[in-house]
Amino acid sequence: MLEQIESQINCPYCGEPQTVLIDPSIEQQQYIEDCQICCRPIEFDVVVNGEDVSLTVHADF
């Protein structure tokens, strides 16, 4: 099992920085996780290509 990858994001609502964990064993992921500060839903788009991780977050409308 691969170790999770720490990544820094800024909440698209409150702008606060936070650390999230990414599971590198799944190549393409889309999921919603609540902001650790303001509790609003953040939509995550993740693409894992080997050791490269592309992470995009945006407000869930």
PQR file with spaces between the fields and no chain letter, atoms N, CA, C, O and H, PARSE charges and radii, in Angstrom:
ATOM       1  N    MET     1       0.841   -1.192    0.000 -0.4000 1.5000
ATOM       2  CA   MET     1       0.000    0.000    0.000 -0.0000 2.0000
ATOM       3  C    MET     1       0.883    1.251    0.000  0.5500 1.7000
ATOM       4  O    MET     1       1.849    1.340    0.758 -0.5500 1.4000
ATOM       5  N    LEU     2       0.546    2.200   -0.846 -0.4000 1.5000
ATOM       6  CA   LEU     2       1.302    3.446   -0.932 -0.0000 2.0000
ATOM       7  C    LEU     2       0.930    4.373    0.219  0.5500 1.7000
ATOM       8  O    LEU     2      -0.205    4.382    0.695 -0.5500 1.4000
ATOM       9  H    LEU     2      -0.239    2.128   -1.462  0.4000 1.0000
ATOM      10  N    GLU     3       1.904    5.140    0.645 -0.4000 1.5000
ATOM      11  CA   GLU     3       1.680    6.089    1.721 -0.0000 2.0000
ATOM      12  C    GLU     3       0.940    7.310    1.191  0.5500 1.7000
ATOM      13  O    GLU     3       1.197    7.749    0.070 -0.5500 1.4000
ATOM      14  H    GLU     3       2.826    5.132    0.258  0.4000 1.0000
ATOM      15  N    GLN     4       0.027    7.861    1.980 -0.4000 1.5000
ATOM      16  CA   GLN     4      -0.706    9.046    1.563 -0.0000 2.0000
ATOM      17  C    GLN     4       0.233   10.236    1.431  0.5500 1.7000
ATOM      18  O    GLN     4       1.251   10.329    2.117 -0.5500 1.4000
ATOM      19  H    GLN     4      -0.182    7.504    2.891  0.4000 1.0000
ATOM      20  N    ILE     5      -0.137   11.145    0.532 -0.4000 1.5000
ATOM      21  CA   ILE     5       0.672   12.321    0.235 -0.0000 2.0000
ATOM      22  C    ILE     5       0.017   13.540    0.871  0.5500 1.7000
ATOM      23  O    ILE     5      -1.179   13.768    0.693 -0.5500 1.4000
ATOM      24  H    ILE     5      -0.965   11.069   -0.025  0.4000 1.0000
ATOM      25  N    GLU     6       0.800   14.324    1.614 -0.4000 1.5000
ATOM      26  CA   GLU     6       0.297   15.573    2.177 -0.0000 2.0000
ATOM      27  C    GLU     6       0.347   16.655    1.117  0.5500 1.7000
ATOM      28  O    GLU     6       1.317   16.761    0.366 -0.5500 1.4000
ATOM      29  H    GLU     6       1.772   14.138    1.758  0.4000 1.0000
ATOM      30  N    SER     7      -0.711   17.463    1.061 -0.4000 1.5000
ATOM      31  CA   SER     7      -0.759   18.568    0.116 -0.0000 2.0000
ATOM      32  C    SER     7      -1.391   19.773    0.805  0.5500 1.7000
ATOM      33  O    SER     7      -2.262   19.626    1.662 -0.5500 1.4000
ATOM      34  H    SER     7      -1.499   17.377    1.671  0.4000 1.0000
ATOM      35  N    GLN     8      -0.945   20.962    0.421 -0.4000 1.5000
ATOM      36  CA   GLN     8      -1.494   22.196    0.978 -0.0000 2.0000
ATOM      37  C    GLN     8      -2.526   22.768    0.015  0.5500 1.7000
ATOM      38  O    GLN     8      -2.295   22.822   -1.193 -0.5500 1.4000
ATOM      39  H    GLN     8      -0.237   21.082   -0.276  0.4000 1.0000
ATOM      40  N    ILE     9      -3.673   23.197    0.559 -0.4000 1.5000
ATOM      41  CA   ILE     9      -4.691   23.870   -0.240 -0.0000 2.0000
ATOM      42  C    ILE     9      -5.131   25.127    0.496  0.5500 1.7000
ATOM      43  O    ILE     9      -4.852   25.298    1.683 -0.5500 1.4000
ATOM      44  H    ILE     9      -3.861   23.153    1.540  0.4000 1.0000
ATOM      45  N    ASN    10      -5.815   25.995   -0.217 -0.4000 1.5000
ATOM      46  CA   ASN    10      -6.517   27.123    0.390 -0.0000 2.0000
ATOM      47  C    ASN    10      -7.996   26.921    0.111  0.5500 1.7000
ATOM      48  O    ASN    10      -8.388   26.645   -1.023 -0.5500 1.4000
ATOM      49  H    ASN    10      -6.042   25.857   -1.181  0.4000 1.0000
ATOM      50  N    CYS    11      -8.817   27.057    1.143 -0.4000 1.5000
ATOM      51  CA   CYS    11     -10.262   26.896    0.980 -0.0000 2.0000
ATOM      52  C    CYS    11     -10.786   27.924   -0.025  0.5500 1.7000
ATOM      53  O    CYS    11     -10.454   29.104    0.082 -0.5500 1.4000
ATOM      54  H    CYS    11      -8.499   27.280    2.064  0.4000 1.0000
ATOM      55  N    PRO    12     -11.605   27.495   -1.007 -0.5600 1.5000
ATOM      56  CA   PRO    12     -12.141   28.449   -1.986  0.2800 2.0000
ATOM      57  C    PRO    12     -13.198   29.384   -1.386  0.5500 1.7000
ATOM      58  O    PRO    12     -13.590   30.355   -2.033 -0.5500 1.4000
ATOM      59  N    TYR    13     -13.661   29.112   -0.173 -0.4000 1.5000
ATOM      60  CA   TYR    13     -14.650   29.971    0.491 -0.0000 2.0000
ATOM      61  C    TYR    13     -13.993   30.967    1.438  0.5500 1.7000
ATOM      62  O    TYR    13     -14.125   32.179    1.266 -0.5500 1.4000
ATOM      63  H    TYR    13     -13.343   28.323    0.353  0.4000 1.0000
ATOM      64  N    CYS    14     -13.274   30.441    2.455 -0.4000 1.5000
ATOM      65  CA   CYS    14     -12.703   31.309    3.492 -0.0000 2.0000
ATOM      66  C    CYS    14     -11.241   31.660    3.235  0.5500 1.7000
ATOM      67  O    CYS    14     -10.703   32.559    3.883 -0.5500 1.4000
ATOM      68  H    CYS    14     -13.167   29.457    2.595  0.4000 1.0000
ATOM      69  N    GLY    15     -10.584   30.961    2.293 -0.4000 1.5000
ATOM      70  CA   GLY    15      -9.205   31.262    1.935 -0.0000 2.0000
ATOM      71  C    GLY    15      -8.152   30.731    2.895  0.5500 1.7000
ATOM      72  O    GLY    15      -6.958   30.932    2.674 -0.5500 1.4000
ATOM      73  H    GLY    15     -11.021   30.232    1.767  0.4000 1.0000
ATOM      74  N    GLU    16      -8.578   30.055    3.958 -0.4000 1.5000
ATOM      75  CA   GLU    16      -7.627   29.563    4.950 -0.0000 2.0000
ATOM      76  C    GLU    16      -6.808   28.389    4.409  0.5500 1.7000
ATOM      77  O    GLU    16      -7.361   27.490    3.775 -0.5500 1.4000
ATOM      78  H    GLU    16      -9.549   29.892    4.138  0.4000 1.0000
ATOM      79  N    PRO    17      -5.491   28.392    4.655 -0.5600 1.5000
ATOM      80  CA   PRO    17      -4.657   27.266    4.230  0.2800 2.0000
ATOM      81  C    PRO    17      -4.897   26.055    5.131  0.5500 1.7000
ATOM      82  O    PRO    17      -5.185   26.201    6.319 -0.5500 1.4000
ATOM      83  N    GLN    18      -4.775   24.873    4.558 -0.4000 1.5000
ATOM      84  CA   GLN    18      -4.915   23.638    5.318 -0.0000 2.0000
ATOM      85  C    GLN    18      -4.205   22.504    4.611  0.5500 1.7000
ATOM      86  O    GLN    18      -3.965   22.560    3.405 -0.5500 1.4000
ATOM      87  H    GLN    18      -4.541   24.754    3.593  0.4000 1.0000
ATOM      88  N    THR    19      -3.874   21.481    5.367 -0.4000 1.5000
ATOM      89  CA   THR    19      -3.195   20.307    4.842 -0.0000 2.0000
ATOM      90  C    THR    19      -4.211   19.195    4.638  0.5500 1.7000
ATOM      91  O    THR    19      -5.017   18.908    5.524 -0.5500 1.4000
ATOM      92  H    THR    19      -4.069   21.436    6.347  0.4000 1.0000
ATOM      93  N    VAL    20      -4.168   18.566    3.461 -0.4000 1.5000
ATOM      94  CA   VAL    20      -5.045   17.434    3.157 -0.0000 2.0000
ATOM      95  C    VAL    20      -4.189   16.239    2.771  0.5500 1.7000
ATOM      96  O    VAL    20      -3.039   16.396    2.361 -0.5500 1.4000
ATOM      97  H    VAL    20      -3.513   18.799    2.742  0.4000 1.0000
ATOM      98  N    LEU    21      -4.749   15.054    2.903 -0.4000 1.5000
ATOM      99  CA   LEU    21      -4.052   13.826    2.537 -0.0000 2.0000
ATOM     100  C    LEU    21      -4.635   13.265    1.252  0.5500 1.7000
ATOM     101  O    LEU    21      -5.854   13.169    1.111 -0.5500 1.4000
ATOM     102  H    LEU    21      -5.683   14.927    3.236  0.4000 1.0000
ATOM     103  N    ILE    22      -3.773   12.895    0.315 -0.4000 1.5000
ATOM     104  CA   ILE    22      -4.172   12.345   -0.983 -0.0000 2.0000
ATOM     105  C    ILE    22      -3.758   10.881   -1.040  0.5500 1.7000
ATOM     106  O    ILE    22      -2.631   10.537   -0.683 -0.5500 1.4000
ATOM     107  H    ILE    22      -2.783   12.974    0.429  0.4000 1.0000
ATOM     108  N    ASP    23      -4.662   10.023   -1.486 -0.4000 1.5000
ATOM     109  CA   ASP    23      -4.381    8.601   -1.664 -0.0000 2.0000
ATOM     110  C    ASP    23      -3.797    8.399   -3.062  0.5500 1.7000
ATOM     111  O    ASP    23      -4.535    8.506   -4.042 -0.5500 1.4000
ATOM     112  H    ASP    23      -5.577   10.302   -1.776  0.4000 1.0000
ATOM     113  N    PRO    24      -2.496    8.111   -3.192 -0.5600 1.5000
ATOM     114  CA   PRO    24      -1.867    8.002   -4.510  0.2800 2.0000
ATOM     115  C    PRO    24      -2.164    6.680   -5.231  0.5500 1.7000
ATOM     116  O    PRO    24      -1.731    6.495   -6.368 -0.5500 1.4000
ATOM     117  N    SER    25      -2.886    5.770   -4.598 -0.4000 1.5000
ATOM     118  CA   SER    25      -3.176    4.488   -5.244 -0.0000 2.0000
ATOM     119  C    SER    25      -4.330    4.582   -6.244  0.5500 1.7000
ATOM     120  O    SER    25      -4.576    3.631   -6.986 -0.5500 1.4000
ATOM     121  H    SER    25      -3.238    5.920   -3.674  0.4000 1.0000
ATOM     122  N    ILE    26      -5.038    5.713   -6.272 -0.4000 1.5000
ATOM     123  CA   ILE    26      -6.152    5.923   -7.205 -0.0000 2.0000
ATOM     124  C    ILE    26      -5.738    7.025   -8.171  0.5500 1.7000
ATOM     125  O    ILE    26      -5.484    8.155   -7.753 -0.5500 1.4000
ATOM     126  H    ILE    26      -4.838    6.485   -5.669  0.4000 1.0000
ATOM     127  N    GLU    27      -5.668    6.700   -9.481 -0.4000 1.5000
ATOM     128  CA   GLU    27      -5.131    7.639  -10.471 -0.0000 2.0000
ATOM     129  C    GLU    27      -5.983    8.890  -10.663  0.5500 1.7000
ATOM     130  O    GLU    27      -5.440    9.992  -10.733 -0.5500 1.4000
ATOM     131  H    GLU    27      -5.875    5.782   -9.821  0.4000 1.0000
ATOM     132  N    GLN    28      -7.304    8.746  -10.749 -0.4000 1.5000
ATOM     133  CA   GLN    28      -8.189    9.899  -10.924 -0.0000 2.0000
ATOM     134  C    GLN    28      -9.253    9.856   -9.844  0.5500 1.7000
ATOM     135  O    GLN    28      -9.906    8.834   -9.631 -0.5500 1.4000
ATOM     136  H    GLN    28      -7.745    7.850  -10.692  0.4000 1.0000
ATOM     137  N    GLN    29      -9.418   10.994   -9.161 -0.4000 1.5000
ATOM     138  CA   GLN    29     -10.361   11.056   -8.059 -0.0000 2.0000
ATOM     139  C    GLN    29     -11.147   12.359   -8.112  0.5500 1.7000
ATOM     140  O    GLN    29     -10.612   13.406   -8.478 -0.5500 1.4000
ATOM     141  H    GLN    29      -8.888   11.824   -9.334  0.4000 1.0000
ATOM     142  N    GLN    30     -12.406   12.284   -7.748 -0.4000 1.5000
ATOM     143  CA   GLN    30     -13.237   13.463   -7.535 -0.0000 2.0000
ATOM     144  C    GLN    30     -14.024   13.188   -6.266  0.5500 1.7000
ATOM     145  O    GLN    30     -14.694   12.162   -6.151 -0.5500 1.4000
ATOM     146  H    GLN    30     -12.841   11.434   -7.451  0.4000 1.0000
ATOM     147  N    TYR    31     -13.941   14.099   -5.325 -0.4000 1.5000
ATOM     148  CA   TYR    31     -14.682   13.913   -4.084 -0.0000 2.0000
ATOM     149  C    TYR    31     -14.902   15.260   -3.414  0.5500 1.7000
ATOM     150  O    TYR    31     -14.300   16.266   -3.788 -0.5500 1.4000
ATOM     151  H    TYR    31     -13.397   14.933   -5.419  0.4000 1.0000
ATOM     152  N    ILE    32     -15.780   15.258   -2.414 -0.4000 1.5000
ATOM     153  CA   ILE    32     -16.090   16.469   -1.659 -0.0000 2.0000
ATOM     154  C    ILE    32     -15.686   16.236   -0.214  0.5500 1.7000
ATOM     155  O    ILE    32     -15.983   15.200    0.380 -0.5500 1.4000
ATOM     156  H    ILE    32     -16.270   14.441   -2.109  0.4000 1.0000
ATOM     157  N    GLU    33     -15.001   17.232    0.333 -0.4000 1.5000
ATOM     158  CA   GLU    33     -14.560   17.185    1.724 -0.0000 2.0000
ATOM     159  C    GLU    33     -14.842   18.562    2.330  0.5500 1.7000
ATOM     160  O    GLU    33     -14.596   19.583    1.688 -0.5500 1.4000
ATOM     161  H    GLU    33     -14.760   18.074   -0.150  0.4000 1.0000
ATOM     162  N    ASP    34     -15.352   18.592    3.548 -0.4000 1.5000
ATOM     163  CA   ASP    34     -15.651   19.867    4.188 -0.0000 2.0000
ATOM     164  C    ASP    34     -14.374   20.583    4.613  0.5500 1.7000
ATOM     165  O    ASP    34     -13.402   19.952    5.028 -0.5500 1.4000
ATOM     166  H    ASP    34     -15.552   17.762    4.069  0.4000 1.0000
ATOM     167  N    CYS    35     -14.392   21.911    4.504 -0.4000 1.5000
ATOM     168  CA   CYS    35     -13.282   22.739    4.965 -0.0000 2.0000
ATOM     169  C    CYS    35     -13.089   22.510    6.462  0.5500 1.7000
ATOM     170  O    CYS    35     -14.059   22.442    7.218 -0.5500 1.4000
ATOM     171  H    CYS    35     -15.181   22.424    4.167  0.4000 1.0000
ATOM     172  N    GLN    36     -11.835   22.394    6.883 -0.4000 1.5000
ATOM     173  CA   GLN    36     -11.515   22.183    8.291 -0.0000 2.0000
ATOM     174  C    GLN    36     -11.773   23.437    9.132  0.5500 1.7000
ATOM     175  O    GLN    36     -11.824   23.358   10.360 -0.5500 1.4000
ATOM     176  H    GLN    36     -11.047   22.450    6.269  0.4000 1.0000
ATOM     177  N    ILE    37     -11.935   24.591    8.480 -0.4000 1.5000
ATOM     178  CA   ILE    37     -12.135   25.858    9.192 -0.0000 2.0000
ATOM     179  C    ILE    37     -13.604   26.297    9.148  0.5500 1.7000
ATOM     180  O    ILE    37     -14.229   26.479   10.193 -0.5500 1.4000
ATOM     181  H    ILE    37     -11.893   24.655    7.483  0.4000 1.0000
ATOM     182  N    CYS    38     -14.157   26.468    7.932 -0.4000 1.5000
ATOM     183  CA   CYS    38     -15.515   27.022    7.800 -0.0000 2.0000
ATOM     184  C    CYS    38     -16.587   25.959    7.544  0.5500 1.7000
ATOM     185  O    CYS    38     -17.776   26.274    7.511 -0.5500 1.4000
ATOM     186  H    CYS    38     -13.649   26.321    7.083  0.4000 1.0000
ATOM     187  N    CYS    39     -16.173   24.715    7.364 -0.4000 1.5000
ATOM     188  CA   CYS    39     -17.082   23.561    7.205 -0.0000 2.0000
ATOM     189  C    CYS    39     -17.896   23.558    5.918  0.5500 1.7000
ATOM     190  O    CYS    39     -18.842   22.778    5.803 -0.5500 1.4000
ATOM     191  H    CYS    39     -15.206   24.459    7.390  0.4000 1.0000
ATOM     192  N    ARG    40     -17.563   24.396    4.954 -0.4000 1.5000
ATOM     193  CA   ARG    40     -18.286   24.378    3.679 -0.0000 2.0000
ATOM     194  C    ARG    40     -17.678   23.312    2.776  0.5500 1.7000
ATOM     195  O    ARG    40     -16.499   22.986    2.918 -0.5500 1.4000
ATOM     196  H    ARG    40     -16.795   25.030    5.047  0.4000 1.0000
ATOM     197  N    PRO    41     -18.473   22.757    1.838 -0.5600 1.5000
ATOM     198  CA   PRO    41     -17.997   21.644    1.001  0.2800 2.0000
ATOM     199  C    PRO    41     -17.035   22.087   -0.100  0.5500 1.7000
ATOM     200  O    PRO    41     -17.356   22.963   -0.903 -0.5500 1.4000
ATOM     201  N    ILE    42     -15.853   21.472   -0.127 -0.4000 1.5000
ATOM     202  CA   ILE    42     -14.837   21.746   -1.144 -0.0000 2.0000
ATOM     203  C    ILE    42     -14.797   20.558   -2.093  0.5500 1.7000
ATOM     204  O    ILE    42     -14.710   19.413   -1.649 -0.5500 1.4000
ATOM     205  H    ILE    42     -15.592   20.761    0.525  0.4000 1.0000
ATOM     206  N    GLU    43     -14.861   20.819   -3.397 -0.4000 1.5000
ATOM     207  CA   GLU    43     -14.764   19.753   -4.387 -0.0000 2.0000
ATOM     208  C    GLU    43     -13.299   19.586   -4.787  0.5500 1.7000
ATOM     209  O    GLU    43     -12.631   20.554   -5.152 -0.5500 1.4000
ATOM     210  H    GLU    43     -14.932   21.750   -3.757  0.4000 1.0000
ATOM     211  N    PHE    44     -12.811   18.356   -4.714 -0.4000 1.5000
ATOM     212  CA   PHE    44     -11.424   18.027   -5.042 -0.0000 2.0000
ATOM     213  C    PHE    44     -11.381   17.270   -6.364  0.5500 1.7000
ATOM     214  O    PHE    44     -12.162   16.342   -6.575 -0.5500 1.4000
ATOM     215  H    PHE    44     -13.353   17.570   -4.418  0.4000 1.0000
ATOM     216  N    ASP    45     -10.474   17.661   -7.252 -0.4000 1.5000
ATOM     217  CA   ASP    45     -10.169   16.934   -8.483 -0.0000 2.0000
ATOM     218  C    ASP    45      -8.699   16.571   -8.390  0.5500 1.7000
ATOM     219  O    ASP    45      -7.842   17.451   -8.318 -0.5500 1.4000
ATOM     220  H    ASP    45      -9.839   18.415   -7.081  0.4000 1.0000
ATOM     221  N    VAL    46      -8.399   15.260   -8.392 -0.4000 1.5000
ATOM     222  CA   VAL    46      -7.034   14.786   -8.200 -0.0000 2.0000
ATOM     223  C    VAL    46      -6.651   13.855   -9.343  0.5500 1.7000
ATOM     224  O    VAL    46      -7.419   12.965   -9.708 -0.5500 1.4000
ATOM     225  H    VAL    46      -9.096   14.545   -8.450  0.4000 1.0000
ATOM     226  N    VAL    47      -5.456   14.062   -9.911 -0.4000 1.5000
ATOM     227  CA   VAL    47      -4.899   13.170  -10.914 -0.0000 2.0000
ATOM     228  C    VAL    47      -3.498   12.790  -10.432  0.5500 1.7000
ATOM     229  O    VAL    47      -2.660   13.654  -10.173 -0.5500 1.4000
ATOM     230  H    VAL    47      -4.832   14.785   -9.614  0.4000 1.0000
ATOM     231  N    VAL    48      -3.259   11.477  -10.315 -0.4000 1.5000
ATOM     232  CA   VAL    48      -1.963   10.967   -9.869 -0.0000 2.0000
ATOM     233  C    VAL    48      -1.286   10.302  -11.060  0.5500 1.7000
ATOM     234  O    VAL    48      -1.854    9.405  -11.683 -0.5500 1.4000
ATOM     235  H    VAL    48      -3.940   10.775  -10.525  0.4000 1.0000
ATOM     236  N    ASN    49      -0.061   10.746  -11.376 -0.4000 1.5000
ATOM     237  CA   ASN    49       0.714   10.186  -12.469 -0.0000 2.0000
ATOM     238  C    ASN    49       2.098    9.854  -11.915  0.5500 1.7000
ATOM     239  O    ASN    49       2.996   10.696  -11.918 -0.5500 1.4000
ATOM     240  H    ASN    49       0.400   11.475  -10.869  0.4000 1.0000
ATOM     241  N    GLY    50       2.259    8.624  -11.441 -0.4000 1.5000
ATOM     242  CA   GLY    50       3.522    8.256  -10.804 -0.0000 2.0000
ATOM     243  C    GLY    50       3.671    9.004   -9.499  0.5500 1.7000
ATOM     244  O    GLY    50       2.843    8.874   -8.597 -0.5500 1.4000
ATOM     245  H    GLY    50       1.529    7.941  -11.438  0.4000 1.0000
ATOM     246  N    GLU    51       4.746    9.801   -9.402 -0.4000 1.5000
ATOM     247  CA   GLU    51       4.960   10.598   -8.195 -0.0000 2.0000
ATOM     248  C    GLU    51       4.378   12.004   -8.324  0.5500 1.7000
ATOM     249  O    GLU    51       4.368   12.759   -7.352 -0.5500 1.4000
ATOM     250  H    GLU    51       5.418    9.907  -10.135  0.4000 1.0000
ATOM     251  N    ASP    52       3.894   12.364   -9.515 -0.4000 1.5000
ATOM     252  CA   ASP    52       3.302   13.683   -9.737 -0.0000 2.0000
ATOM     253  C    ASP    52       1.828   13.668   -9.368  0.5500 1.7000
ATOM     254  O    ASP    52       1.090   12.770   -9.773 -0.5500 1.4000
ATOM     255  H    ASP    52       3.903   11.751  -10.305  0.4000 1.0000
ATOM     256  N    VAL    53       1.400   14.659   -8.600 -0.4000 1.5000
ATOM     257  CA   VAL    53       0.004   14.779   -8.192 -0.0000 2.0000
ATOM     258  C    VAL    53      -0.500   16.148   -8.621  0.5500 1.7000
ATOM     259  O    VAL    53       0.089   17.175   -8.285 -0.5500 1.4000
ATOM     260  H    VAL    53       1.999   15.388   -8.270  0.4000 1.0000
ATOM     261  N    SER    54      -1.602   16.150   -9.370 -0.4000 1.5000
ATOM     262  CA   SER    54      -2.256   17.393   -9.758 -0.0000 2.0000
ATOM     263  C    SER    54      -3.528   17.504   -8.919  0.5500 1.7000
ATOM     264  O    SER    54      -4.395   16.633   -8.986 -0.5500 1.4000
ATOM     265  H    SER    54      -2.081   15.316   -9.643  0.4000 1.0000
ATOM     266  N    LEU    55      -3.639   18.566   -8.136 -0.4000 1.5000
ATOM     267  CA   LEU    55      -4.768   18.753   -7.227 -0.0000 2.0000
ATOM     268  C    LEU    55      -5.408   20.101   -7.500  0.5500 1.7000
ATOM     269  O    LEU    55      -4.737   21.133   -7.462 -0.5500 1.4000
ATOM     270  H    LEU    55      -2.935   19.274   -8.082  0.4000 1.0000
ATOM     271  N    THR    56      -6.701   20.094   -7.773 -0.4000 1.5000
ATOM     272  CA   THR    56      -7.471   21.306   -7.970 -0.0000 2.0000
ATOM     273  C    THR    56      -8.645   21.288   -7.002  0.5500 1.7000
ATOM     274  O    THR    56      -9.324   20.270   -6.870 -0.5500 1.4000
ATOM     275  H    THR    56      -7.246   19.256   -7.804  0.4000 1.0000
ATOM     276  N    VAL    57      -8.887   22.402   -6.326 -0.4000 1.5000
ATOM     277  CA   VAL    57     -10.038   22.495   -5.433 -0.0000 2.0000
ATOM     278  C    VAL    57     -10.899   23.665   -5.879  0.5500 1.7000
ATOM     279  O    VAL    57     -10.394   24.676   -6.367 -0.5500 1.4000
ATOM     280  H    VAL    57      -8.335   23.229   -6.434  0.4000 1.0000
ATOM     281  N    HIS    58     -12.215   23.513   -5.703 -0.4000 1.5000
ATOM     282  CA   HIS    58     -13.111   24.623   -6.011 -0.0000 2.0000
ATOM     283  C    HIS    58     -14.392   24.481   -5.206  0.5500 1.7000
ATOM     284  O    HIS    58     -14.688   23.425   -4.647 -0.5500 1.4000
ATOM     285  H    HIS    58     -12.625   22.691   -5.307  0.4000 1.0000
ATOM     286  N    ALA    59     -15.138   25.567   -5.164 -0.4000 1.5000
ATOM     287  CA   ALA    59     -16.388   25.602   -4.414 -0.0000 2.0000
ATOM     288  C    ALA    59     -17.373   24.626   -5.034  0.5500 1.7000
ATOM     289  O    ALA    59     -17.438   24.507   -6.258 -0.5500 1.4000
ATOM     290  H    ALA    59     -14.898   26.425   -5.618  0.4000 1.0000
ATOM     291  N    ASP    60     -18.129   23.937   -4.219 -0.4000 1.5000
ATOM     292  CA   ASP    60     -19.140   22.996   -4.683 -0.0000 2.0000
ATOM     293  C    ASP    60     -20.456   23.744   -4.834  0.5500 1.7000
ATOM     294  O    ASP    60     -21.125   24.052   -3.848 -0.5500 1.4000
ATOM     295  H    ASP    60     -18.076   24.034   -3.225  0.4000 1.0000
ATOM     296  N    PHE    61     -20.817   24.033   -6.075 -0.4000 1.5000
ATOM     297  CA   PHE    61     -22.056   24.776   -6.316 -0.0000 2.0000
ATOM     298  C    PHE    61     -23.185   23.857   -6.658  0.5500 1.7000
ATOM     299  O    PHE    61     -24.304   24.313   -6.892 -0.5500 1.4000
ATOM     300  H    PHE    61     -20.274   23.783   -6.876  0.4000 1.0000
